Amino acid sequence: MQIILVRHGRPDHGAARWSTPVGMKTWVERYNAAEVVAAERPDSLVALAGSVGIVVCSSLQRCIESRSHLECDCCELPDPLFVEPHLPYPEWGLPLLPSRFWRLAFRTAWFLGFASHTEHIRESTRRASAAADRLIELAEANESVLLMGHKIMNALIARQLRQRGWRGPALPLLTGYWQPSRYSKG
């Protein structure tokens, strides 16, 4: 049995390079609404998607669109169970700093329990556990499953899979888009 976690394609969001903390709300909204740069999709991923038993995805638009670029027969509905936890942000109007700084600072703070305007890490971990159970169920029924998911949620799911005895990287490939990480059992 095999479970493959893939990060969606790169969103073409063109969001502001500088932001205030409260301005990150708009940054996230633009990121969520952006189309995926399909031209970057590797052909090897299309072949991989065609070789698995079933392909599933998060219900966020960038995953739905990324899955559609895999040219596979996708009969499963997009599932909110696999959705990325949104970036938290405080209601501060200052200071204006690079958006990249705020993304790193607020995601780090989220891992430490800061959850303003998003779900707490405990809830995301609970969802990741349920997501791992669902992927295992699908792998048992189809021999293999590919999830078109997200950076953070895929990492949380990978941790749950490894705790259940699945072999694969401790962290999925987090550095790029369209990157598959394989987990196997049996």
N, CA, C and O atoms as a DFTB+ gen file, in Angstrom:
744 C
 N C O
     1  1       0.836      -1.186       0.000
     2  2       0.000       0.000       0.000
     3  2       0.878       1.246       0.000
     4  3       1.978       1.264       0.554
     5  1       0.356       2.273      -0.635
     6  2       1.135       3.501      -0.757
     7  2       0.232       4.735      -0.647
     8  3      -0.869       4.772      -1.196
     9  1       0.730       5.741       0.077
    10  2       0.082       7.043       0.163
    11  2       1.099       8.073      -0.321
    12  3       2.237       8.102       0.148
    13  1       0.682       8.909      -1.254
    14  2       1.566       9.925      -1.814
    15  2       0.983      11.295      -1.470
    16  3      -0.157      11.603      -1.818
    17  1       1.775      12.105      -0.785
    18  2       1.376      13.467      -0.434
    19  2       2.059      14.421      -1.397
    20  3       3.280      14.394      -1.546
    21  1       1.269      15.265      -2.052
    22  2       1.801      16.209      -3.030
    23  2       1.361      17.613      -2.638
    24  3       0.206      17.834      -2.274
    25  1       2.282      18.545      -2.714
    26  2       1.917      19.945      -2.501
    27  2       1.394      20.513      -3.818
    28  3       1.948      20.244      -4.883
    29  1       0.332      21.293      -3.735
    30  2      -0.304      21.916      -4.895
    31  2       0.701      22.729      -5.717
    32  3       1.829      22.973      -5.289
    33  1       0.261      23.137      -6.902
    34  2       1.076      23.985      -7.765
    35  2       1.227      25.390      -7.202
    36  3       0.478      25.803      -6.317
    37  1       2.210      26.119      -7.729
    38  2       2.497      27.474      -7.247
    39  2       1.376      28.431      -7.635
    40  3       1.057      28.573      -8.815
    41  1       0.773      29.093      -6.630
    42  2      -0.240      30.096      -6.948
    43  2       0.404      31.339      -7.562
    44  3       1.467      31.781      -7.126
    45  1      -0.245      31.884      -8.565
    46  2       0.224      33.095      -9.218
    47  2      -0.516      34.267      -8.579
    48  3      -1.410      34.854      -9.187
    49  1      -0.131      34.602      -7.339
    50  2      -0.941      35.533      -6.555
    51  2      -0.464      36.969      -6.576
    52  3      -1.276      37.857      -6.317
    53  1       0.762      37.256      -6.859
    54  2       1.236      38.631      -6.953
    55  2       0.838      39.505      -5.775
    56  3       0.523      40.681      -5.957
    57  1       0.847      38.956      -4.590
    58  2       0.461      39.726      -3.401
    59  2       1.549      40.732      -3.038
    60  3       2.682      40.657      -3.513
    61  1       1.167      41.670      -2.187
    62  2       2.090      42.730      -1.774
    63  2       3.339      42.153      -1.113
    64  3       3.259      41.213      -0.322
    65  1       4.470      42.719      -1.441
    66  2       5.729      42.270      -0.838
    67  2       5.900      42.805       0.575
    68  3       6.647      42.230       1.366
    69  1       5.222      43.891       0.901
    70  2       5.279      44.490       2.226
    71  2       3.869      44.528       2.793
    72  3       2.895      44.702       2.060
    73  1       3.772      44.363       4.107
    74  2       2.454      44.341       4.732
    75  2       2.544      44.724       6.202
    76  3       3.603      44.646       6.825
    77  1       1.406      45.136       6.732
    78  2       1.256      45.257       8.174
    79  2       0.721      43.914       8.655
    80  3       0.274      43.112       7.834
    81  1       0.751      43.644       9.952
    82  2       0.188      42.370      10.429
    83  2      -1.269      42.169      10.007
    84  3      -1.616      41.093       9.520
    85  1      -2.121      43.169      10.180
    86  2      -3.523      43.021       9.785
    87  2      -3.672      42.923       8.273
    88  3      -4.643      42.346       7.786
    89  1      -2.731      43.475       7.530
    90  2      -2.736      43.381       6.073
    91  2      -2.502      41.969       5.571
    92  3      -2.772      41.679       4.406
    93  1      -2.005      41.088       6.424
    94  2      -1.791      39.696       6.024
    95  2      -3.113      38.986       5.742
    96  3      -3.136      37.961       5.061
    97  1      -4.205      39.528       6.260
    98  2      -5.524      38.966       5.929
    99  2      -5.736      39.054       4.424
   100  3      -6.162      38.081       3.802
   101  1      -5.446      40.204       3.832
   102  2      -5.586      40.390       2.391
   103  2      -4.601      39.511       1.638
   104  3      -4.942      38.946       0.599
   105  1      -3.375      39.390       2.154
   106  2      -2.365      38.536       1.522
   107  2      -2.900      37.109       1.417
   108  3      -2.806      36.487       0.360
   109  1      -3.464      36.588       2.516
   110  2      -4.002      35.222       2.532
   111  2      -5.180      35.099       1.565
   112  3      -5.277      34.115       0.832
   113  1      -6.066      36.080       1.557
   114  2      -7.215      36.042       0.647
   115  2      -6.757      35.984      -0.811
   116  3      -7.311      35.224      -1.605
   117  1      -5.752      36.783      -1.164
   118  2      -5.231      36.775      -2.537
   119  2      -4.551      35.445      -2.865
   120  3      -4.703      34.921      -3.969
   121  1      -3.818      34.913      -1.922
   122  2      -3.158      33.615      -2.107
   123  2      -4.210      32.534      -2.349
   124  3      -4.052      31.700      -3.241
   125  1      -5.284      32.550      -1.555
   126  2      -6.339      31.549      -1.693
   127  2      -7.106      31.684      -3.002
   128  3      -7.616      30.689      -3.518
   129  1      -7.199      32.891      -3.548
   130  2      -7.962      33.123      -4.775
   131  2      -7.124      32.981      -6.046
   132  3      -7.675      32.956      -7.147
   133  1      -5.817      32.889      -5.911
   134  2      -4.926      32.877      -7.078
   135  2      -5.041      31.582      -7.873
   136  3      -5.286      30.509      -7.321
   137  1      -4.860      31.711      -9.164
   138  2      -4.791      30.530     -10.024
   139  2      -3.417      29.884      -9.904
   140  3      -2.444      30.523      -9.502
   141  1      -3.356      28.620     -10.257
   142  2      -2.110      27.857     -10.191
   143  2      -1.349      27.999     -11.506
   144  3      -1.953      28.028     -12.579
   145  1      -0.025      28.087     -11.421
   146  2       0.823      28.143     -12.606
   147  2       0.985      26.710     -13.124
   148  3       1.887      25.979     -12.716
   149  1       0.094      26.340     -14.025
   150  2       0.040      24.953     -14.504
   151  2       1.254      24.568     -15.335
   152  3       1.630      23.397     -15.382
   153  1       1.867      25.544     -15.990
   154  2       3.007      25.250     -16.869
   155  2       4.184      24.657     -16.105
   156  3       5.068      24.052     -16.711
   157  1       4.208      24.818     -14.799
   158  2       5.313      24.287     -13.987
   159  2       5.087      22.828     -13.573
   160  3       5.979      22.195     -13.009
   161  1       3.916      22.309     -13.848
   162  2       3.589      20.935     -13.456
   163  2       4.511      19.940     -14.147
   164  3       4.616      19.940     -15.373
   165  1       5.178      19.092     -13.371
   166  2       6.069      18.101     -13.997
   167  2       5.268      16.961     -14.644
   168  3       4.302      16.461     -14.069
   169  1       5.687      16.566     -15.841
   170  2       5.016      15.465     -16.536
   171  2       5.079      14.172     -15.730
   172  3       4.178      13.337     -15.816
   173  1       6.141      14.010     -14.951
   174  2       6.265      12.789     -14.139
   175  2       5.140      12.695     -13.101
   176  3       4.746      11.596     -12.710
   177  1       4.625      13.848     -12.655
   178  2       3.523      13.835     -11.696
   179  2       2.222      13.403     -12.366
   180  3       1.396      12.737     -11.742
   181  1       2.035      13.775     -13.624
   182  2       0.861      13.325     -14.378
   183  2       0.896      11.800     -14.492
   184  3      -0.116      11.130     -14.282
   185  1       2.067      11.260     -14.824
   186  2       2.213       9.811     -14.926
   187  2       1.973       9.139     -13.575
   188  3       1.316       8.100     -13.506
   189  1       2.496       9.720     -12.518
   190  2       2.296       9.174     -11.177
   191  2       0.817       9.158     -10.815
   192  3       0.313       8.159     -10.302
   193  1       0.118      10.261     -11.079
   194  2      -1.319      10.335     -10.774
   195  2      -2.105       9.301     -11.568
   196  3      -3.090       8.753     -11.074
   197  1      -1.677       9.037     -12.782
   198  2      -2.349       8.033     -13.606
   199  2      -2.101       6.613     -13.153
   200  3      -2.824       5.699     -13.549
   201  1      -1.086       6.415     -12.328
   202  2      -0.732       5.058     -11.895
   203  2      -1.308       4.681     -10.533
   204  3      -1.238       3.515     -10.145
   205  1      -1.877       5.638      -9.800
   206  2      -2.403       5.331      -8.467
   207  2      -3.869       4.933      -8.540
   208  3      -4.549       5.173      -9.538
   209  1      -4.336       4.323      -7.468
   210  2      -5.713       3.861      -7.416
   211  2      -6.732       4.977      -7.351
   212  3      -7.805       4.882      -7.948
   213  1      -6.398       6.044      -6.622
   214  2      -7.347       7.148      -6.449
   215  2      -6.580       8.434      -6.144
   216  3      -5.528       8.406      -5.505
   217  1      -7.118       9.560      -6.610
   218  2      -6.523      10.872      -6.361
   219  2      -7.555      11.723      -5.628
   220  3      -8.688      11.874      -6.086
   221  1      -7.151      12.279      -4.480
   222  2      -8.034      13.127      -3.679
   223  2      -7.372      14.485      -3.494
   224  3      -6.183      14.652      -3.766
   225  1      -8.166      15.462      -3.024
   226  2      -7.585      16.778      -2.820
   227  2      -8.333      17.562      -1.760
   228  3      -9.464      17.245      -1.393
   229  1      -7.662      18.593      -1.283
   230  2      -8.243      19.578      -0.369
   231  2      -9.336      20.343      -1.114
   232  3      -9.375      20.353      -2.344
   233  1     -10.216      20.978      -0.354
   234  2     -11.289      21.753      -0.976
   235  2     -10.894      23.197      -1.275
   236  3     -11.726      23.966      -1.758
   237  1      -9.649      23.585      -1.002
   238  2      -9.205      24.923      -1.387
   239  2      -8.921      24.940      -2.894
   240  3      -8.432      23.962      -3.461
   241  1      -9.238      26.066      -3.521
   242  2      -9.187      26.183      -4.973
   243  2      -7.838      25.784      -5.571
   244  3      -7.803      25.144      -6.622
   245  1      -6.730      26.145      -4.927
   246  2      -5.423      25.832      -5.522
   247  2      -5.175      24.327      -5.606
   248  3      -4.444      23.871      -6.485
   249  1      -5.770      23.556      -4.708
   250  2      -5.625      22.092      -4.782
   251  2      -6.575      21.498      -5.811
   252  3      -6.208      20.579      -6.543
   253  1      -7.796      22.023      -5.867
   254  2      -8.758      21.542      -6.863
   255  2      -8.195      21.791      -8.266
   256  3      -8.228      20.909      -9.123
   257  1      -7.684      22.992      -8.483
   258  2      -7.126      23.340      -9.789
   259  2      -5.873      22.514     -10.090
   260  3      -5.694      22.050     -11.216
   261  1      -5.012      22.330      -9.096
   262  2      -3.799      21.524      -9.298
   263  2      -4.169      20.092      -9.671
   264  3      -3.577      19.507     -10.578
   265  1      -5.151      19.531      -8.967
   266  2      -5.567      18.159      -9.281
   267  2      -6.102      18.078     -10.704
   268  3      -5.852      17.096     -11.403
   269  1      -6.833      19.093     -11.139
   270  2      -7.372      19.064     -12.504
   271  2      -6.255      19.052     -13.547
   272  3      -6.453      18.541     -14.650
   273  1      -5.098      19.598     -13.222
   274  2      -3.963      19.615     -14.153
   275  2      -3.240      18.267     -14.208
   276  3      -2.322      18.091     -15.009
   277  1      -3.641      17.329     -13.374
   278  2      -3.015      16.004     -13.401
   279  2      -3.639      15.089     -14.452
   280  3      -3.153      13.983     -14.685
   281  1      -4.714      15.552     -15.081
   282  2      -5.359      14.810     -16.166
   283  2      -5.750      13.404     -15.753
   284  3      -5.636      12.463     -16.538
   285  1      -6.217      13.262     -14.505
   286  2      -6.599      11.945     -14.013
   287  2      -8.118      11.855     -13.888
   288  3      -8.817      12.867     -13.929
   289  1      -8.609      10.647     -13.738
   290  2     -10.024      10.418     -13.515
   291  2     -10.278      10.576     -12.019
   292  3     -10.103       9.631     -11.250
   293  1     -10.688      11.763     -11.616
   294  2     -10.834      12.086     -10.196
   295  2     -12.304      12.028      -9.809
   296  3     -13.061      12.959     -10.082
   297  1     -12.698      10.948      -9.182
   298  2     -14.110      10.777      -8.845
   299  2     -14.437      11.250      -7.428
   300  3     -15.611      11.423      -7.100
   301  1     -13.443      11.460      -6.596
   302  2     -13.669      11.895      -5.222
   303  2     -13.879      13.407      -5.170
   304  3     -13.172      14.161      -5.838
   305  1     -14.847      13.844      -4.379
   306  2     -15.075      15.273      -4.193
   307  2     -13.947      15.885      -3.369
   308  3     -13.384      15.208      -2.509
   309  1     -13.606      17.145      -3.612
   310  2     -12.612      17.820      -2.759
   311  2     -13.081      17.778      -1.307
   312  3     -14.269      17.930      -1.023
   313  1     -12.143      17.572      -0.400
   314  2     -12.488      17.327       1.003
   315  2     -11.882      18.400       1.916
   316  3     -10.667      18.596       1.907
   317  1     -12.717      19.101       2.707
   318  2     -12.189      20.114       3.636
   319  2     -11.330      19.526       4.753
   320  3     -10.634      20.266       5.448
   321  1     -11.369      18.223       4.933
   322  2     -10.523      17.575       5.936
   323  2      -9.041      17.841       5.664
   324  3      -8.239      17.902       6.596
   325  1      -8.676      17.999       4.385
   326  2      -7.278      18.155       3.985
   327  2      -6.834      19.620       3.848
   328  3      -5.706      19.882       3.431
   329  1      -7.703      20.568       4.192
   330  2      -7.425      22.000       4.002
   331  2      -6.288      22.474       4.911
   332  3      -6.148      22.034       6.051
   333  1      -5.488      23.384       4.365
   334  2      -4.395      24.004       5.112
   335  2      -4.935      24.896       6.231
   336  3      -5.891      25.641       6.014
   337  1      -4.338      24.831       7.420
   338  2      -4.702      25.823       8.437
   339  2      -4.239      27.202       7.957
   340  3      -3.086      27.382       7.567
   341  1      -5.152      28.161       7.994
   342  2      -4.807      29.501       7.525
   343  2      -3.766      30.148       8.428
   344  3      -3.585      29.763       9.583
   345  1      -3.104      31.122       7.877
   346  2      -2.096      31.880       8.607
   347  2      -2.787      32.768       9.644
   348  3      -3.706      33.507       9.291
   349  1      -2.374      32.717      10.898
   350  2      -2.960      33.625      11.884
   351  2      -2.384      35.032      11.705
   352  3      -1.337      35.212      11.082
   353  1      -3.074      36.008      12.254
   354  2      -2.543      37.377      12.224
   355  2      -3.224      38.185      13.325
   356  3      -4.394      37.955      13.631
   357  1      -2.504      39.122      13.916
   358  2      -3.110      40.023      14.899
   359  2      -3.731      41.236      14.201
   360  3      -3.554      41.421      12.997
   361  1      -4.440      42.040      14.939
   362  2      -5.130      43.223      14.395
   363  2      -4.243      44.479      14.437
   364  3      -4.769      45.588      14.531
   365  1      -2.941      44.331      14.370
   366  2      -2.033      45.468      14.429
   367  2      -1.936      46.155      13.075
   368  3      -1.804      45.491      12.047
   369  1      -1.999      47.469      13.071
   370  2      -1.852      48.240      11.841
   371  2      -0.416      48.592      11.512
   372  3      -0.138      49.099      10.425
   373  1       0.489      48.338      12.417
   374  2       1.913      48.622      12.246
   375  2       2.722      47.493      12.870
   376  3       2.195      46.789      13.732
   377  1       3.933      47.294      12.490
   378  2       4.748      47.997      11.499
   379  2       4.584      47.390      10.102
   380  3       4.082      46.278       9.934
   381  1       5.019      48.149       9.134
   382  2       5.060      47.688       7.759
   383  2       6.403      46.983       7.556
   384  3       7.465      47.600       7.639
   385  1       6.331      45.683       7.291
   386  2       7.538      44.865       7.091
   387  2       7.313      43.941       5.898
   388  3       6.191      43.846       5.400
   389  1       8.360      43.259       5.433
   390  2       8.168      42.321       4.322
   391  2       7.133      41.246       4.670
   392  3       7.143      40.694       5.770
   393  1       6.256      40.963       3.733
   394  2       5.232      39.933       3.939
   395  2       5.861      38.592       4.295
   396  3       5.315      37.824       5.087
   397  1       7.009      38.326       3.700
   398  2       7.714      37.068       4.001
   399  2       8.049      36.978       5.483
   400  3       7.917      35.909       6.079
   401  1       8.478      38.076       6.086
   402  2       8.762      38.099       7.523
   403  2       7.514      37.727       8.317
   404  3       7.564      36.882       9.211
   405  1       6.374      38.377       7.974
   406  2       5.139      38.098       8.710
   407  2       4.700      36.652       8.532
   408  3       4.229      36.031       9.486
   409  1       4.845      36.105       7.328
   410  2       4.455      34.702       7.106
   411  2       5.260      33.780       8.012
   412  3       4.698      32.891       8.652
   413  1       6.564      33.986       8.070
   414  2       7.413      33.148       8.916
   415  2       7.124      33.367      10.400
   416  3       7.036      32.407      11.166
   417  1       6.976      34.620      10.802
   418  2       6.719      34.932      12.216
   419  2       5.378      34.381      12.672
   420  3       5.284      33.775      13.739
   421  1       4.331      34.590      11.860
   422  2       2.997      34.167      12.289
   423  2       2.831      32.653      12.201
   424  3       2.113      32.074      13.017
   425  1       3.474      31.994      11.235
   426  2       3.385      30.523      11.185
   427  2       4.149      29.923      12.365
   428  3       3.690      28.953      12.970
   429  1       5.295      30.484      12.693
   430  2       6.036      30.014      13.871
   431  2       5.192      30.214      15.125
   432  3       5.109      29.322      15.970
   433  1       4.571      31.379      15.245
   434  2       3.705      31.655      16.397
   435  2       2.527      30.681      16.433
   436  3       2.097      30.273      17.512
   437  1       2.005      30.306      15.270
   438  2       0.898      29.348      15.206
   439  2       1.330      27.997      15.785
   440  3       0.589      27.375      16.547
   441  1       2.532      27.550      15.417
   442  2       3.037      26.288      15.962
   443  2       3.185      26.357      17.479
   444  3       3.166      25.331      18.159
   445  1       3.332      27.568      18.003
   446  2       3.461      27.764      19.460
   447  2       2.117      28.058      20.132
   448  3       2.070      28.284      21.341
   449  1       1.025      28.058      19.360
   450  2      -0.300      28.211      19.946
   451  2      -1.064      29.467      19.586
   452  3      -2.215      29.604      20.000
   453  1      -0.479      30.400      18.831
   454  2      -1.175      31.620      18.426
   455  2      -2.152      31.273      17.306
   456  3      -1.742      30.747      16.272
   457  1      -3.438      31.561      17.500
   458  2      -4.437      31.139      16.516
   459  2      -5.455      32.222      16.192
   460  3      -6.606      31.908      15.889
   461  1      -5.060      33.483      16.249
   462  2      -5.982      34.567      15.940
   463  2      -6.438      34.472      14.480
   464  3      -5.610      34.518      13.570
   465  1      -7.736      34.341      14.256
   466  2      -8.359      34.258      12.935
   467  2      -8.136      32.926      12.228
   468  3      -8.298      32.855      11.010
   469  1      -7.777      31.889      12.937
   470  2      -7.617      30.558      12.337
   471  2      -7.801      29.498      13.408
   472  3      -7.959      29.816      14.587
   473  1      -7.781      28.241      12.996
   474  2      -7.922      27.168      13.981
   475  2      -6.612      26.973      14.731
   476  3      -5.529      27.239      14.209
   477  1      -6.735      26.509      15.953
   478  2      -5.570      26.239      16.808
   479  2      -4.824      25.022      16.274
   480  3      -5.414      24.162      15.620
   481  1      -3.543      24.955      16.551
   482  2      -2.745      23.818      16.095
   483  2      -3.300      22.491      16.628
   484  3      -3.188      21.467      15.954
   485  1      -3.889      22.493      17.810
   486  2      -4.490      21.249      18.339
   487  2      -5.603      20.753      17.420
   488  3      -5.714      19.554      17.164
   489  1      -6.425      21.678      16.925
   490  2      -7.508      21.295      16.011
   491  2      -6.938      20.812      14.677
   492  3      -7.429      19.833      14.115
   493  1      -5.919      21.481      14.173
   494  2      -5.287      21.048      12.926
   495  2      -4.656      19.663      13.085
   496  3      -4.712      18.846      12.166
   497  1      -4.066      19.401      14.230
   498  2      -3.473      18.093      14.494
   499  2      -4.556      17.019      14.558
   500  3      -4.366      15.905      14.070
   501  1      -5.693      17.363      15.163
   502  2      -6.819      16.422      15.213
   503  2      -7.309      16.126      13.791
   504  3      -7.575      14.973      13.451
   505  1      -7.427      17.172      12.960
   506  2      -7.839      16.973      11.566
   507  2      -6.816      16.139      10.806
   508  3      -7.186      15.288       9.998
   509  1      -5.532      16.380      11.062
   510  2      -4.484      15.605      10.385
   511  2      -4.585      14.136      10.753
   512  3      -4.352      13.267       9.913
   513  1      -4.928      13.853      11.990
   514  2      -5.121      12.459      12.416
   515  2      -6.292      11.832      11.661
   516  3      -6.188      10.709      11.168
   517  1      -7.392      12.554      11.573
   518  2      -8.551      12.057      10.823
   519  2      -8.217      11.923       9.340
   520  3      -8.668      10.983       8.685
   521  1      -7.424      12.863       8.805
   522  2      -7.017      12.810       7.401
   523  2      -6.144      11.582       7.145
   524  3      -6.309      10.902       6.132
   525  1      -5.223      11.300       8.052
   526  2      -4.380      10.105       7.912
   527  2      -5.251       8.847       7.926
   528  3      -5.037       7.937       7.125
   529  1      -6.220       8.794       8.821
   530  2      -7.133       7.648       8.857
   531  2      -7.873       7.496       7.529
   532  3      -8.021       6.387       7.016
   533  1      -8.335       8.617       6.980
   534  2      -9.066       8.580       5.703
   535  2      -8.151       8.117       4.567
   536  3      -8.566       7.316       3.729
   537  1      -6.921       8.609       4.530
   538  2      -5.984       8.194       3.482
   539  2      -5.637       6.712       3.603
   540  3      -5.524       6.013       2.595
   541  1      -5.469       6.240       4.819
   542  2      -5.186       4.810       5.026
   543  2      -6.367       3.970       4.542
   544  3      -6.180       2.945       3.887
   545  1      -7.575       4.407       4.866
   546  2      -8.789       3.715       4.403
   547  2      -8.823       3.659       2.873
   548  3      -9.124       2.615       2.294
   549  1      -8.517       4.775       2.228
   550  2      -8.509       4.812       0.764
   551  2      -7.390       3.942       0.186
   552  3      -7.584       3.280      -0.834
   553  1      -6.228       3.938       0.828
   554  2      -5.115       3.103       0.362
   555  2      -5.465       1.619       0.499
   556  3      -5.139       0.820      -0.379
   557  1      -6.116       1.257       1.578
   558  2      -6.521      -0.140       1.762
   559  2      -7.522      -0.573       0.695
   560  3      -7.488      -1.717       0.240
   561  1      -8.408       0.329       0.297
   562  2      -9.432       0.006      -0.699
   563  2      -8.907       0.077      -2.133
   564  3      -9.437      -0.596      -3.018
   565  1      -7.863       0.893      -2.374
   566  2      -7.390       1.138      -3.745
   567  2      -5.919       0.809      -3.982
   568  3      -5.406       1.052      -5.075
   569  1      -5.235       0.266      -2.986
   570  2      -3.803      -0.046      -3.034
   571  2      -2.908       1.183      -2.966
   572  3      -1.813       1.119      -2.407
   573  1      -3.365       2.310      -3.532
   574  2      -2.574       3.532      -3.474
   575  2      -3.503       4.742      -3.589
   576  3      -4.571       4.682      -4.198
   577  1      -3.052       5.842      -2.978
   578  2      -3.815       7.086      -3.025
   579  2      -2.836       8.248      -3.120
   580  3      -1.774       8.233      -2.497
   581  1      -3.205       9.253      -3.908
   582  2      -2.420      10.474      -4.016
   583  2      -3.287      11.609      -3.488
   584  3      -4.425      11.787      -3.923
   585  1      -2.742      12.373      -2.550
   586  2      -3.419      13.548      -2.016
   587  2      -2.766      14.801      -2.579
   588  3      -1.564      15.009      -2.410
   589  1      -3.559      15.642      -3.251
   590  2      -3.098      16.963      -3.662
   591  2      -3.436      17.880      -2.495
   592  3      -4.586      18.280      -2.310
   593  1      -2.412      18.202      -1.713
   594  2      -2.636      18.935      -0.474
   595  2      -1.764      20.166      -0.341
   596  3      -1.417      20.828      -1.319
   597  1      -1.422      20.448       0.906
   598  2      -0.747      21.698       1.265
   599  2       0.513      21.423       2.085
   600  3       0.681      20.340       2.645
   601  1       1.368      22.393       2.143
   602  2       2.651      22.292       2.835
   603  2       2.507      21.889       4.307
   604  3       3.048      20.861       4.716
   605  1       1.798      22.670       5.093
   606  2       1.708      22.419       6.531
   607  2       0.841      21.198       6.823
   608  3       1.224      20.346       7.624
   609  1      -0.327      21.106       6.181
   610  2      -1.208      19.966       6.461
   611  2      -0.560      18.665       6.027
   612  3      -0.696      17.659       6.724
   613  1       0.145      18.647       4.893
   614  2       0.852      17.431       4.490
   615  2       1.887      17.027       5.538
   616  3       2.057      15.839       5.810
   617  1       2.576      18.000       6.127
   618  2       3.562      17.697       7.167
   619  2       2.881      17.105       8.402
   620  3       3.391      16.160       9.004
   621  1       1.740      17.659       8.772
   622  2       1.003      17.124       9.924
   623  2       0.478      15.718       9.639
   624  3       0.505      14.857      10.518
   625  1       0.003      15.483       8.424
   626  2      -0.475      14.157       8.032
   627  2       0.686      13.162       8.016
   628  3       0.544      12.033       8.485
   629  1       1.828      13.580       7.478
   630  2       3.002      12.692       7.428
   631  2       3.389      12.234       8.830
   632  3       3.724      11.068       9.038
   633  1       3.343      13.134       9.767
   634  2       3.660      12.775      11.156
   635  2       2.694      11.705      11.665
   636  3       3.105      10.748      12.321
   637  1       1.418      11.873      11.359
   638  2       0.409      10.898      11.789
   639  2       0.633       9.541      11.112
   640  3       0.500       8.499      11.753
   641  1       0.969       9.553       9.828
   642  2       1.229       8.299       9.120
   643  2       2.409       7.556       9.743
   644  3       2.344       6.347       9.965
   645  1       3.471       8.279      10.019
   646  2       4.658       7.645      10.609
   647  2       4.351       7.103      12.001
   648  3       4.880       6.060      12.385
   649  1       3.519       7.784      12.752
   650  2       3.120       7.278      14.069
   651  2       2.309       5.988      13.948
   652  3       2.260       5.192      14.885
   653  1       1.681       5.786      12.804
   654  2       0.885       4.582      12.560
   655  2       1.706       3.484      11.877
   656  3       1.156       2.463      11.462
   657  1       3.014       3.693      11.762
   658  2       3.888       2.659      11.220
   659  2       4.158       2.741       9.727
   660  3       4.740       1.814       9.165
   661  1       3.757       3.813       9.072
   662  2       4.044       3.969       7.654
   663  2       5.471       4.470       7.483
   664  3       5.959       5.277       8.274
   665  1       6.137       3.979       6.431
   666  2       7.508       4.386       6.143
   667  2       7.509       5.484       5.089
   668  3       6.799       5.417       4.085
   669  1       8.328       6.496       5.350
   670  2       8.461       7.613       4.424
   671  2       9.207       8.729       5.125
   672  3       9.582       8.591       6.290
   673  1       9.424       9.825       4.435
   674  2      10.190      10.931       5.034
   675  2       9.490      11.500       6.267
   676  3       8.262      11.558       6.327
   677  1      10.290      11.919       7.248
   678  2       9.730      12.535       8.459
   679  2       8.920      13.769       8.098
   680  3       7.881      14.036       8.701
   681  1       9.389      14.509       7.127
   682  2       8.642      15.658       6.603
   683  2       8.531      15.496       5.095
   684  3       9.503      15.128       4.435
   685  1       7.341      15.770       4.542
   686  2       7.241      15.746       3.079
   687  2       8.143      16.826       2.484
   688  3       8.607      17.718       3.194
   689  1       8.378      16.740       1.213
   690  2       9.197      17.754       0.551
   691  2       8.503      19.102       0.675
   692  3       7.478      19.342       0.037
   693  1       9.064      19.976       1.495
   694  2       8.427      21.242       1.813
   695  2       8.956      22.418       0.987
   696  3       8.437      23.530       1.081
   697  1       9.972      22.171       0.192
   698  2      10.649      23.282      -0.464
   699  2      10.010      23.726      -1.761
   700  3      10.248      24.852      -2.197
   701  1       9.222      22.900      -2.386
   702  2       8.694      23.282      -3.688
   703  2       7.262      22.854      -3.898
   704  3       6.699      22.082      -3.123
   705  1       6.692      23.368      -4.956
   706  2       5.345      22.996      -5.357
   707  2       5.401      21.757      -6.238
   708  3       6.444      21.448      -6.814
   709  1       4.298      21.057      -6.342
   710  2       4.143      19.857      -7.158
   711  2       5.032      18.699      -6.682
   712  3       5.244      17.748      -7.435
   713  1       5.543      18.757      -5.480
   714  2       6.509      17.759      -5.029
   715  2       5.823      16.585      -4.311
   716  3       5.112      16.806      -3.331
   717  1       6.021      15.342      -4.779
   718  2       5.438      14.181      -4.112
   719  2       6.365      13.606      -3.029
   720  3       7.588      13.614      -3.164
   721  1       5.753      13.117      -1.973
   722  2       6.453      12.370      -0.920
   723  2       5.683      11.073      -0.725
   724  3       4.463      11.084      -0.558
   725  1       6.401       9.956      -0.745
   726  2       5.746       8.642      -0.716
   727  2       5.855       7.995       0.674
   728  3       6.884       8.068       1.346
   729  1       4.746       7.363       1.068
   730  2       4.666       6.631       2.337
   731  2       4.106       5.256       2.012
   732  3       3.148       5.125       1.250
   733  1       4.720       4.226       2.606
   734  2       4.291       2.866       2.291
   735  2       4.172       2.038       3.564
   736  3       4.762       2.332       4.604
   737  1       3.371       0.984       3.419
   738  2       3.190       0.023       4.517
   739  2       2.851      -1.312       3.884
   740  3       2.076      -1.398       2.932
   741  1       3.456      -2.348       4.442
   742  2       3.133      -3.692       3.958
   743  2       3.926      -4.133       2.766
   744  3       3.736      -5.247       2.276
